[in-house]
């Protein structure tokens, strides 16, 4: 099983994780808007990653 499949399964099996990742991703994108072009994309990825990392909290 690849890491991508593992992450997808974790998101599907953890109630509310997808919503939390979307929320953190949006916050990360907004915070990173001042950085030209790639800022919002990287901010969203980092935000979703933080939510995924904190899934057990």
C-alpha positions in Angstrom: 0.0 0.0 0.0 1.4 3.4 -1.0 1.5 6.4 1.4 -1.2 8.1 -0.7 -3.6 5.2 -0.2 -2.7 5.1 3.5 -3.5 8.8 3.9 -6.8 8.4 2.0 -7.9 5.5 4.1 -7.0 7.5 7.3 -9.0 10.5 6.1 -12.0 8.2 5.3 -11.9 6.3 8.5 -11.4 9.3 10.8 -14.7 11.3 11.4 -14.2 15.0 10.8 -10.6 14.8 9.6 -11.5 15.8 6.0 -13.3 18.9 7.3 -10.5 19.8 9.6 -7.9 19.4 6.8 -10.0 21.7 4.6 -10.3 24.3 7.4 -6.6 24.3 8.2 -5.8 24.3 4.5 -8.0 27.4 3.9 -6.4 29.2 6.9 -2.9 28.3 5.6 -3.9 29.7 2.1 -5.1 32.9 3.5 -2.1 33.4 5.7 0.2 32.8 2.7 -1.5 35.1 0.3 1.2 37.8 0.5 3.7 35.4 -1.0 3.4 35.7 -4.8 1.9 32.8 -6.8 2.8 29.7 -4.9 2.1 31.1 -1.4 -1.6 30.1 -1.2 -1.0 26.7 -2.6 1.9 25.9 -0.2 -0.1 27.4 2.6 -3.0 25.2 1.9 -0.8 22.1 1.7 1.0 23.0 5.0 -2.4 23.7 6.7 -3.8 20.3 5.6 -0.6 18.6 6.6 -0.9 20.1 10.1 -4.5 18.9 10.5 -3.5 15.4 9.3 -0.5 15.4 11.7 -2.8 16.5 14.6 -5.5 13.9 13.8 -5.1 12.0 17.0 -5.4 15.1 19.3 
